[in-house]
Amino acid sequence: MRWMLRFSAVIRLVLCVGLLLTAPLALTSAGQPPGDAPPPGYLPPPLNPTAVTLETRRLAEGVYALLSNTPFADNAGFVVGTESVLVVDSHFNGRMGHQIIDAVRRVTDKPIRYLVNTNAFGDHTFGNYVFPAETRIVANRRTLDALRGTTAAEIGRRMAPTVGNDLSVFDGVQLRLPDEAFDEQWSVDLGGRRVEARFFGPGMSPSDTVVYVPGARVAWTGNLIFGDGTIPWAQSGGIATYRATLEHLSPALDIGTIVPGHAGLTTGGAIAVYKQYLDDVQTSAARAVRDNVSAGEFIATATVPDRFRIAAPLVPLMTGFHRWNLQRAFREADAKPR
């Protein structure tokens, strides 16, 4: 017990020093490319799990969503077969990881044999270490490579703004890496229930993974598609790349229900809405460049067009995401030959 307390103290000290030495970077979100300053009005996603409880929602036989009780904290979920269980994402720390395990145990005593991480961010992976040793963690190769190249302290330092710089959230966290990586797809039979993990390309993160249950038409989309009343956030890449990823996804899976990484449940129709939104952003940016509108004028006071419904509690957050997307789109349009 004493070594765990000492470890927590060391992690907190490292994070505090990191925040002091790299304050400008700490104001950005996890994984943001250096020098990519956030636009006016940008707010870090509110992900602090301290007051979060997860509601277990049965979506189909053996298919369960775990939904956060706060507007944008992480969701998770699990799938139960006749032989074993697969969990989707492990949340932000050991306490939340245990909350997921407890939710599974209220439904079944079958072994948790698989855990899929939908990306490399700490809010999807920091609970890995509390799962049983026999649980096999699976992720896209890009997720594994990203985690191999960092530490829990570094991830925590980058994500500190998303938890209001409450460094106690990361106490005791140990970085447990995936055991198995895939490039484009992976699947498993849990006993009468098949589950797939698919990578269609980068979106919000470089390694966005979709976990799909074909028999139930349910998909966990991680950060690729947020929930009801949201827009995409091209945080780690370009608008055109994100749009291409969604174009690959839409015909590949027959999705009825989406369990997003953040916000409320939505339907497969969200894919078309996200594509339409990204088209709109690209068109607007191209018009601004053509008309010699400055980037600052184009972005500074922009709001999400009314035709894209935003959930009321998420308006400030989505406004920041929208301006971020416009900034990316303007840069892409400005770089094209005229």
C-alpha positions in Angstrom: 0.0 0.0 0.0 2.8 2.4 0.9 4.5 2.0 -2.5 1.2 2.8 -4.2 0.9 6.0 -2.2 4.5 6.9 -3.0 3.8 6.2 -6.7 0.7 8.4 -6.6 2.7 11.2 -5.0 5.4 10.9 -7.7 2.9 11.0 -10.5 1.2 14.1 -9.0 4.6 15.8 -8.7 5.6 15.0 -12.2 2.2 16.3 -13.5 2.5 19.5 -11.5 6.0 20.2 -12.8 5.0 19.3 -16.3 2.1 21.8 -16.2 4.4 24.6 -14.9 7.1 24.0 -17.5 4.7 23.6 -20.4 1.8 25.8 -19.6 0.9 26.6 -23.2 0.8 23.0 -24.2 -1.2 22.1 -21.1 -4.0 24.5 -22.3 -4.5 22.3 -25.3 -6.1 18.9 -25.4 -4.5 15.5 -25.5 -2.7 14.7 -28.7 -2.9 18.2 -30.2 -0.1 18.8 -32.7 2.5 21.3 -31.4 1.9 24.9 -32.5 -1.8 24.3 -33.4 -3.3 27.0 -31.2 -6.9 26.6 -30.2 -9.3 29.2 -31.7 -11.2 31.8 -29.8 -13.9 30.3 -27.6 -12.4 26.9 -27.5 -13.1 24.9 -24.3 -11.4 21.7 -23.3 -13.9 18.8 -23.2 -15.2 18.4 -19.6 -14.1 14.8 -18.8 -13.5 14.8 -15.1 -14.9 11.4 -13.9 -15.0 12.2 -10.1 -18.8 12.6 -10.0 -19.5 10.2 -12.9 -21.7 7.2 -12.5 -22.4 4.9 -15.4 -26.0 3.8 -16.2 -26.3 0.3 -17.6 -28.6 0.3 -20.6 -29.6 -3.0 -22.3 -29.7 -2.5 -26.1 -30.2 -6.0 -27.2 -29.7 -9.6 -25.9 -26.3 -9.5 -24.3 -25.4 -6.0 -25.5 -25.1 -3.2 -22.9 -24.2 0.5 -23.1 -22.7 2.2 -20.0 -23.8 5.8 -20.2 -22.3 8.7 -18.2 -24.6 10.8 -16.0 -22.8 14.0 -17.1 -23.1 15.6 -20.6 -19.7 14.8 -22.1 -17.9 12.4 -19.8 -17.0 9.0 -21.3 -19.4 6.2 -22.0 -18.4 2.5 -22.3 -20.2 -0.8 -22.7 -19.9 -4.6 -22.8 -21.1 -7.6 -24.8 -22.0 -10.9 -23.2 -21.8 -14.2 -25.0 -22.5 -17.7 -23.7 -18.7 -18.2 -23.0 -17.2 -14.8 -22.2 -17.5 -11.0 -22.1 -16.0 -8.2 -24.1 -15.7 -4.6 -22.7 -15.5 -1.5 -24.8 -13.1 1.1 -23.3 -11.9 1.3 -19.7 -12.5 4.9 -18.8 -10.2 7.4 -17.1 -8.8 5.8 -13.9 -9.0 2.7 -11.7 -12.1 3.8 -9.9 -14.0 4.1 -13.2 -12.5 0.8 -14.5 -13.8 -0.9 -11.4 -17.2 0.7 -11.9 -17.3 -0.9 -15.4 -16.3 -4.3 -14.0 -18.9 -4.0 -11.3 -21.6 -3.2 -13.9 -20.6 -6.4 -15.8 -20.7 -8.5 -12.7 -24.3 -7.3 -12.0 -25.3 -8.9 -15.3 -23.1 -12.0 -15.5 -20.3 -13.9 -13.9 -18.8 -15.0 -17.2 -15.1 -14.1 -17.6 -14.1 -10.7 -19.1 -11.8 -12.1 -21.7 -11.5 -9.1 -24.0 -11.2 -5.3 -23.6 -11.1 -3.1 -26.7 -9.6 0.4 -26.5 -11.2 2.7 -29.2 -8.2 5.1 -29.1 -5.1 6.0 -27.2 -6.4 8.9 -25.0 -6.3 8.4 -21.3 -10.0 8.7 -20.8 -10.4 5.5 -22.9 -7.3 3.5 -21.6 -6.4 4.6 -18.1 -8.7 2.0 -16.5 -7.0 -0.9 -18.3 -4.7 -1.8 -15.4 -7.6 -2.8 -13.0 -9.0 -5.5 -15.4 -8.1 -9.1 -14.6 -4.7 -10.3 -15.8 -6.3 -12.8 -18.1 -8.3 -10.1 -19.9 -6.8 -9.6 -23.3 -6.6 -6.0 -24.4 -7.1 -5.3 -28.1 -6.6 -2.1 -30.0 -5.7 -0.7 -33.4 -2.0 -0.8 -34.1 -1.9 3.0 -34.1 -3.3 3.0 -30.6 -0.7 0.6 -29.4 2.1 2.5 -31.1 1.0 5.7 -29.5 0.8 4.2 -26.0 4.2 2.6 -26.4 5.7 6.0 -27.1 4.5 7.7 -24.0 3.9 7.4 -20.2 0.9 7.8 -17.9 2.5 11.0 -16.6 2.8 12.5 -20.1 -0.8 11.5 -21.1 -2.1 12.9 -17.8 -0.2 16.2 -18.3 -1.7 16.6 -21.8 -5.2 15.8 -20.6 -5.1 17.8 -17.3 -7.2 20.7 -18.8 -10.0 18.2 -19.5 -10.3 17.4 -15.8 -10.0 21.0 -14.6 -6.4 20.4 -13.7 -7.6 18.1 -10.9 -4.5 15.9 -10.9 -5.9 13.6 -8.2 -7.9 12.0 -11.0 -4.7 10.3 -12.1 -3.7 9.0 -8.7 -2.5 5.3 -8.9 -2.9 5.1 -12.7 -0.6 2.6 -14.4 -0.3 2.4 -18.1 -1.3 -1.1 -19.2 -0.7 -1.6 -22.9 -2.9 -3.6 -25.3 -1.8 -7.2 -25.7 -2.9 -7.5 -29.4 -3.0 -5.0 -32.2 -4.8 -5.1 -35.6 -4.5 -3.0 -38.7 -8.0 -2.9 -40.3 -10.2 -5.4 -38.5 -10.4 -7.9 -35.7 -13.3 -10.1 -34.6 -14.1 -12.6 -31.9 -16.9 -15.0 -31.1 -18.0 -14.7 -27.4 -20.2 -17.7 -27.8 -23.3 -17.1 -29.9 -22.4 -13.4 -30.2 -19.8 -12.1 -32.7 -18.1 -8.7 -32.1 -15.9 -6.8 -34.6 -13.4 -4.0 -34.2 -12.8 -2.0 -37.3 -10.5 0.9 -38.3 -11.7 3.0 -41.2 -9.2 5.8 -40.9 -8.4 8.8 -38.7 -11.1 11.1 -37.5 -11.0 12.9 -34.2 -8.0 10.8 -33.2 -5.4 9.1 -35.4 -6.7 5.6 -34.3 -10.4 5.9 -34.0 -11.8 2.4 -33.7 -15.4 1.2 -34.2 -16.6 -1.8 -32.2 -19.6 -3.4 -33.9 -22.1 -6.2 -33.0 -23.5 -7.3 -36.3 -26.5 -9.3 -34.9 -27.6 -6.3 -32.8 -26.7 -3.5 -35.3 -25.0 -1.7 -32.4 -21.7 0.2 -32.7 -19.4 1.9 -30.3 -17.8 4.7 -32.2 -15.4 6.1 -29.6 -14.4 9.7 -30.6 -15.2 9.2 -34.3 -18.9 10.1 -33.8 -20.0 11.8 -30.6 -23.6 11.4 -29.4 -26.9 13.1 -30.0 -26.8 16.8 -30.6 -23.1 17.1 -31.5 -20.8 17.8 -34.4 -17.4 16.2 -35.2 -14.1 17.6 -33.9 -11.1 17.3 -36.3 -8.8 17.6 -33.3 -5.9 15.4 -34.6 -6.1 15.6 -38.3 -7.7 17.3 -41.3 -11.3 17.8 -42.4 -10.8 16.0 -45.7 -9.3 13.0 -43.9 -12.1 12.8 -41.4 -14.7 13.1 -44.2 -12.9 10.2 -46.1 -13.0 8.0 -43.0 -16.8 8.5 -42.6 -17.2 7.7 -46.3 -15.5 4.4 -45.7 -17.6 3.7 -42.6 -21.1 4.4 -43.9 -21.5 1.6 -46.5 -19.4 -0.9 -44.5 -21.7 -1.4 -41.4 -25.4 -1.6 -41.0 -25.7 0.5 -37.8 -29.0 1.0 -35.9 -27.7 2.3 -32.6 -24.5 4.2 -31.9 -23.0 4.2 -28.4 -20.7 7.2 -28.7 -17.5 7.8 -26.7 -19.2 10.9 -25.3 -22.7 12.3 -25.1 -26.0 10.5 -25.5 -27.0 7.5 -27.7 -27.7 8.3 -31.3 -28.6 6.4 -34.5 -26.6 5.3 -37.6 -28.1 8.4 -39.2 -25.5 10.5 -37.4 -22.9 9.4 -39.9 -24.7 11.2 -42.7 -25.2 14.3 -40.6 -21.5 14.3 -39.7 -20.6 14.0 -43.4 -22.9 16.8 -44.3 -21.5 19.0 -41.6 -17.9 18.4 -42.8 -19.0 19.2 -46.4 -20.5 22.4 -45.1 -17.3 23.4 -43.3 -15.1 22.7 -46.4 -17.5 24.7 -48.6 -17.5 27.6 -46.2 -13.7 27.6 -45.9 -13.2 27.5 -49.7 -15.6 30.4 -50.1 -13.8 32.5 -47.4 -10.4 31.9 -49.1 -11.8 32.7 -52.5 -13.3 36.0 -51.2 -10.0 36.9 -49.4 -11.6 36.8 -46.0 -9.0 36.5 -43.2 -8.7 33.4 -41.1 -9.4 35.5 -38.0 -12.5 37.1 -39.4 -13.8 33.7 -40.7 -13.3 31.9 -37.3 -13.5 34.3 -34.4 -17.3 34.6 -33.9 -18.6 31.7 -36.0 -21.4 29.6 -34.6 -22.7 26.2 -35.6 -25.3 26.6 -38.4 -28.8 26.2 -37.2 -29.4 23.2 -39.5 -27.1 21.1 -37.3 -28.9 20.6 -34.0 -26.8 21.0 -30.9 -27.9 19.7 -27.5 -28.3 22.7 -25.2 -25.8 21.8 -22.5 -23.2 21.3 -25.3 -23.5 24.6 -27.2 -20.4 26.3 -25.7 -18.3 23.1 -26.2 -19.6 22.5 -29.8 -19.0 26.2 -30.7 -15.4 25.8 -29.8 -15.2 22.5 -31.8 -16.8 24.3 -34.8 -14.3 27.1 -34.8 -11.5 24.5 -34.5 -12.9 22.7 -37.5 -13.2 26.0 -39.5 -9.6 26.7 -38.6 -8.5 23.3 -40.0 -10.7 23.7 -43.1 -9.4 27.2 -43.8 -5.8 26.0 -43.7 -6.6 23.2 -46.1 -8.4 25.5 -48.5 -5.7 28.1 -48.3 -3.1 25.5 -49.2 -4.7 24.5 -52.4 -3.5 26.1 -55.7 -5.7 29.0 -56.9 
